Amino acid sequence: RDSSPQNTKDNIFIHSSMAKNALLIGINYPGTAVELRGCVNDVRRMQRCLIDRFGFSYDDITVLIDTDKSGTQPTGKNIINALETLIRNAESGDTLVFHYSGHGTRIPTPEGIFDATNFDECITPSDMNLITDNDFRDMLAKVKEGCRLTIISDSCHSGGLIENVKEQIGESHVMNKPKPENANFLVRFLKNLLAICGRSSSQIDRGGARESFTREIESEDGETVTRYLPLDSYISLLEEQTGETGIKYGKIRQTLVKRFGDDASPRVLSSSMKRNGHRGMFSRILGKQSEVNTGGGETGGSSSITENGIFLSGCQTDQRSEDVYVTRTGKAYGAFSDAIQTVLSQTRKDKKITNRDMVVKAREILRKQKFSQRPGLYCHDRFVKQPFIC
């Protein structure tokens, strides 16, 4: 169902024995300079797939989209509330799915904070109230033992979207331990400059960076639109939302807190409030949390590696996910979402496909279609060969 305002509260995801519940987010950003065409279609397609193939009930699937203004909008606050409720109401043995299709972006990590990719990868809600990789990691830490949560993100930079999760298939976690201080500074300076310019170090290594980042990749079926949101474009949209002008790259977090207050992402709120010695709603929502410091060690109650949840990313942290218009069908979809549906359509319903095989086959499909994006798999070892979703 499409959620209405009351459905993002505790009355959704009512628990039953061995329940199957899902939260599907599709954001097309209609009327903006970064409008997409396939994200809501991805969600509708996944909704049908969960019902027809995996036995989910229509009433147990909550959909947040931005093309229907009569329903609850996929704002940062509403997405966090709905995902926290999905996780909180689940019990051991339950199957959960969170699917996001929309823009992704990344912002340089705060000074003095170690990150496996050197960036905070984020999803971009309809109101520009970013949700960061650390927010997802904190929510995953609350998944109950024996409860299976599959997260699918068809968005740019999604390879690093969950902080401190084991990378099974992928090339995003390029730093396993901090570099010496001087080297760390140079790496941070270079990567921040590349992020602002909309480029990545890996693209420079491959050569032809400008062409690979600006040209439209054409499939045999139709044209593509990137789900990449450069920092400049994101800041322009944030300025429209806030009415402020001249927002600097290093002031994004402070601007989000100023605009959204306690509705800002808990991790964004925390990083801003710690400067003043406050914790605010961050403490109330997340309780005792883990912080990664410059030495790579941790404080708080969470383990260093997130063991809960299974995450499938549409690309690597330095890559784009494409939005593909298929002239044959007259509809747009995410290239990764379309690849997942293709793999499922080629697999009998009575035959299970593992998480690993899903990502490997999706990679092969995208490679044959001449897409540069490489999906990834991030999870504990025990989930690698388990069936996709259930």
C-alpha positions in Angstrom: 0.0 0.0 0.0 1.0 3.6 -0.3 1.4 4.9 3.2 -0.7 7.7 4.6 0.6 10.0 7.5 -0.6 7.7 10.2 1.0 4.7 8.6 4.6 5.8 9.3 3.9 5.4 13.1 3.8 2.4 15.2 0.7 1.0 13.7 2.4 -0.2 10.5 4.3 -3.5 10.3 2.0 -5.2 12.7 3.7 -8.4 13.8 2.5 -11.9 13.1 4.3 -15.2 13.3 7.2 -15.4 10.8 6.1 -12.1 9.3 7.3 -10.6 6.0 7.4 -6.8 5.9 8.9 -4.3 3.5 9.5 -0.6 3.1 10.0 0.6 -0.4 11.2 4.1 -1.2 11.0 5.7 -4.7 12.0 9.3 -5.3 11.8 10.9 -8.8 12.3 14.6 -7.6 9.6 15.8 -10.1 10.0 19.4 -11.2 13.6 19.7 -10.1 16.8 20.1 -12.2 17.8 16.5 -11.2 14.5 14.8 -11.9 14.6 11.0 -12.5 12.1 8.8 -14.3 12.6 5.2 -13.0 12.6 5.3 -9.3 8.9 5.0 -8.6 8.7 2.3 -11.4 11.4 0.4 -9.5 9.3 0.5 -6.3 6.1 -0.6 -8.1 8.0 -3.5 -9.8 9.6 -4.6 -6.5 6.2 -4.4 -4.8 4.7 -6.8 -7.3 7.8 -9.1 -7.1 7.6 -9.4 -3.3 3.9 -10.3 -3.5 4.1 -12.7 -6.5 7.4 -14.4 -5.9 8.2 -14.1 -2.2 4.8 -14.4 -0.6 4.5 -10.9 1.0 1.1 -9.5 1.7 0.1 -6.3 0.0 -0.9 -4.9 3.4 2.6 -5.6 4.8 4.4 -3.5 2.2 4.7 0.3 2.9 5.5 2.5 -0.1 6.8 6.1 0.1 7.0 7.9 -3.2 7.1 11.6 -4.2 4.9 11.5 -7.2 1.7 11.1 -5.2 1.4 14.1 -2.9 -1.7 12.7 -1.1 0.5 10.2 0.7 3.3 10.4 3.2 6.3 11.9 1.4 9.8 10.2 1.4 11.4 12.9 3.5 14.4 12.2 5.7 12.4 12.1 8.9 9.7 9.9 7.4 12.2 7.4 5.9 14.0 7.1 9.3 10.8 6.8 11.2 9.5 4.1 8.9 12.7 2.1 8.8 13.1 2.3 12.6 9.6 1.0 13.0 10.1 -1.8 10.5 13.2 -2.9 12.5 11.7 -2.3 16.0 8.5 -4.3 15.4 10.3 -7.3 13.8 10.9 -10.6 15.7 13.3 -13.5 15.3 12.4 -15.4 12.1 10.9 -12.4 10.3 11.9 -11.4 6.8 12.4 -7.6 6.2 13.1 -5.7 3.0 14.2 -2.1 2.5 14.5 -0.9 -1.1 15.6 2.6 -2.0 15.6 4.0 -5.5 16.7 7.6 -5.9 19.7 10.0 -5.9 22.7 9.2 -3.8 25.5 11.6 -2.9 28.5 11.7 -0.6 30.1 14.3 1.5 33.6 14.4 3.0 33.8 12.9 6.5 34.2 15.3 9.4 37.8 16.1 10.2 39.4 13.6 12.6 36.9 10.8 11.7 38.2 7.6 10.1 35.9 6.1 7.3 36.5 3.1 5.2 35.8 5.1 2.0 36.9 8.6 3.2 33.3 9.9 2.6 29.9 9.8 4.2 27.8 8.2 1.5 24.1 9.3 1.7 20.7 8.7 0.3 18.9 11.9 -0.8 15.3 12.1 0.5 12.8 14.3 -1.2 13.5 17.2 1.2 17.3 17.0 0.9 17.6 15.9 4.6 20.4 13.5 4.0 20.6 10.0 5.7 24.2 8.9 6.1 26.1 5.6 6.0 26.5 5.8 9.8 22.7 6.2 10.3 22.1 3.0 8.4 24.8 1.2 10.5 23.2 2.4 13.7 19.8 1.2 12.6 21.2 -2.1 11.5 22.7 -2.7 14.9 19.1 -2.8 16.3 18.0 -5.7 14.1 17.0 -8.6 16.4 18.9 -11.9 16.2 17.3 -14.3 13.8 15.6 -11.5 11.8 16.7 -11.2 8.2 16.9 -7.7 6.7 17.8 -7.3 3.0 18.6 -3.7 1.9 18.8 -2.8 -1.8 19.9 0.6 -2.8 19.8 1.6 -6.5 21.6 4.9 -6.1 24.9 6.5 -6.8 27.8 6.0 -4.4 25.8 3.2 -2.7 28.9 0.9 -2.3 29.7 2.6 1.0 26.2 3.2 2.2 26.5 1.1 5.3 29.5 1.9 7.4 31.6 -0.9 8.9 29.9 -3.8 7.1 32.0 -6.6 5.6 32.5 -6.2 1.8 31.9 -9.6 0.2 31.8 -8.4 -3.4 33.0 -4.9 -4.2 35.9 -2.4 -4.4 34.6 0.4 -2.2 36.3 -0.2 1.2 39.7 0.9 0.0 41.1 1.8 3.4 41.2 -0.9 6.0 43.3 1.1 8.5 44.3 4.7 8.7 47.3 6.1 6.9 50.0 8.1 8.6 48.8 11.6 9.5 50.5 13.4 6.6 49.4 10.9 4.0 45.9 11.0 5.5 45.8 14.8 5.0 46.9 14.5 1.4 44.4 11.7 0.7 41.6 13.7 2.3 42.5 16.9 0.3 42.6 15.0 -3.0 39.3 13.1 -2.4 37.5 16.2 -1.2 38.6 18.1 -4.3 37.5 15.2 -6.5 34.1 15.0 -4.8 33.5 18.7 -5.4 34.4 18.3 -9.1 32.2 15.2 -9.4 35.0 12.8 -10.1 36.8 9.9 -8.3 40.3 8.7 -8.0 39.5 5.4 -9.5 38.1 7.1 -12.6 41.4 9.0 -13.0 43.3 5.8 -12.6 41.3 4.2 -15.5 41.8 7.3 -17.7 39.3 9.1 -19.8 37.6 10.3 -16.6 35.8 13.3 -18.1 34.2 11.2 -20.9 33.3 8.3 -18.6 31.6 10.7 -16.2 29.7 13.0 -18.6 28.7 11.0 -21.5 25.3 9.3 -21.7 25.6 5.5 -21.9 23.2 4.1 -24.4 21.8 0.7 -24.1 20.3 -1.2 -27.0 16.9 -0.4 -25.6 17.1 3.3 -24.9 18.8 6.2 -23.2 20.0 6.6 -19.6 19.9 9.3 -16.9 22.4 9.1 -14.1 21.3 8.9 -10.4 24.5 10.9 -9.6 24.0 14.0 -7.6 27.2 16.2 -7.5 27.7 18.3 -4.4 27.1 21.5 -6.3 23.7 20.2 -7.5 22.8 19.0 -4.0 23.8 22.3 -2.5 21.6 24.2 -5.0 18.6 22.0 -4.1 19.4 22.5 -0.4 19.5 26.2 -0.9 16.1 26.1 -2.5 14.7 24.1 0.4 16.3 26.3 3.1 16.1 29.7 1.4 19.8 30.2 2.3 22.5 31.1 -0.2 26.2 30.5 -0.4 26.2 27.2 1.5 29.8 26.0 1.7 30.9 22.3 1.3 32.1 22.2 4.9 28.8 23.7 6.3 26.4 21.1 4.8 25.9 19.4 8.2 25.4 22.6 10.1 22.9 23.8 7.5 20.9 20.6 7.7 20.7 20.9 11.5 19.7 24.6 11.2 17.0 23.7 8.7 15.6 20.5 10.1 16.5 20.7 13.8 15.7 17.4 15.6 14.4 16.0 12.4 17.9 16.0 10.9 19.7 12.7 10.5 20.8 11.5 14.0 24.4 11.3 12.8 24.4 14.7 11.2 22.8 16.1 14.3 25.4 14.4 16.5 28.4 15.6 14.6 27.0 19.2 14.7 26.0 19.1 18.4 29.2 17.5 19.7 30.9 20.8 18.9 28.8 22.3 21.7 28.9 19.3 24.0 25.3 18.3 23.3 23.7 15.1 22.2 20.0 16.1 21.9 17.7 13.7 20.1 20.6 11.6 18.9 20.9 10.2 22.4 17.2 9.6 22.7 16.9 7.8 19.4 20.0 5.7 19.2 21.1 5.5 22.8 24.6 4.3 23.3 26.3 4.4 19.9 29.6 3.6 18.3 32.0 6.2 17.0 34.9 5.5 14.8 38.0 7.5 15.7 41.1 8.5 13.8 42.9 5.4 15.1 40.3 3.1 13.6 39.2 1.9 17.1 35.8 2.3 18.5 34.0 3.4 21.6 30.4 2.7 22.5 28.2 -0.4 22.4 28.4 -1.6 18.8 30.8 -4.1 17.3 33.4 -2.9 14.9 31.9 -4.8 12.0 28.1 -4.7 11.5 26.9 -8.3 11.5 23.2 -7.6 10.9 21.5 -7.2 7.6 22.4 -8.0 3.9 23.1 -5.0 1.7 23.1 -5.1 -2.1 24.4 -1.9 -3.7 23.8 -0.7 -7.2 27.4 0.4 -7.7 30.6 1.2 -5.9 31.3 4.2 -3.7 32.9 6.1 -6.6 30.4 5.2 -9.2 27.1 6.2 -10.6 23.9 4.1 -10.8 22.0 4.7 -14.1 18.3 5.4 -14.7 17.4 3.7 -17.9 14.5 4.5 -20.2 13.5 1.4 -22.1 11.9 2.4 -25.4 10.6 -1.2 -25.9 8.4 -0.9 -22.8 8.0 2.9 -22.7 9.1 2.9 -19.0 12.2 3.9 -17.1 13.9 1.8 -14.4 17.1 1.7 -12.5 19.7 -0.4 -14.3 20.5 -2.4 -11.2 16.8 -2.8 -10.2 16.2 -4.0 -13.8 19.1 -6.4 -13.6 17.7 -7.9 -10.3 14.3 -8.4 -12.0 16.0 -10.0 -15.0 17.9 -12.5 -12.8 14.6 -13.4 -11.0 12.7 -13.8 -14.3 15.4 -16.2 -15.5 15.2 -18.3 -12.3 12.3 -20.6 -11.6 10.1 -19.6 -8.7 10.7 -22.9 -6.9 14.5 -22.4 -7.2 16.4 -20.1 -4.7 19.2 -17.8 -5.8 21.8 -16.9 -3.3 22.8 -13.3 -2.4 26.2 -13.9 -3.9 24.8 -15.3 -7.2 22.3 -12.4 -7.4 25.1 -9.8 -7.3 27.4 -11.8 -9.6 24.7 -12.3 -12.2 23.5 -8.6 -12.0 27.1 -7.6 -12.5 27.3 -9.7 -15.6 24.1 -8.4 -17.0 25.2 -4.8 -16.6 28.6 -5.6 -18.1 27.0 -7.0 -21.2 24.8 -3.9 -21.4 28.0 -1.9 -21.3 27.3 -0.2 -18.0 30.3 0.7 -15.9 28.6 0.4 -12.5 29.5 -2.7 -10.5 27.0 -3.8 -7.9 28.3 -5.0 -4.5 27.4 -7.3 -1.6 28.0 -6.3 2.0 27.1 -8.7 4.8 28.4 -11.2 7.4 29.9 -14.4 5.9 26.8 -16.4 7.0 24.5 -14.6 4.6 26.6 -14.9 1.4 25.1 -18.2 0.3 21.7 -17.7 1.9 18.7 -17.1 -0.5 18.1 -13.6 -1.8 15.3 -12.1 0.4 13.9 -15.5 1.7 
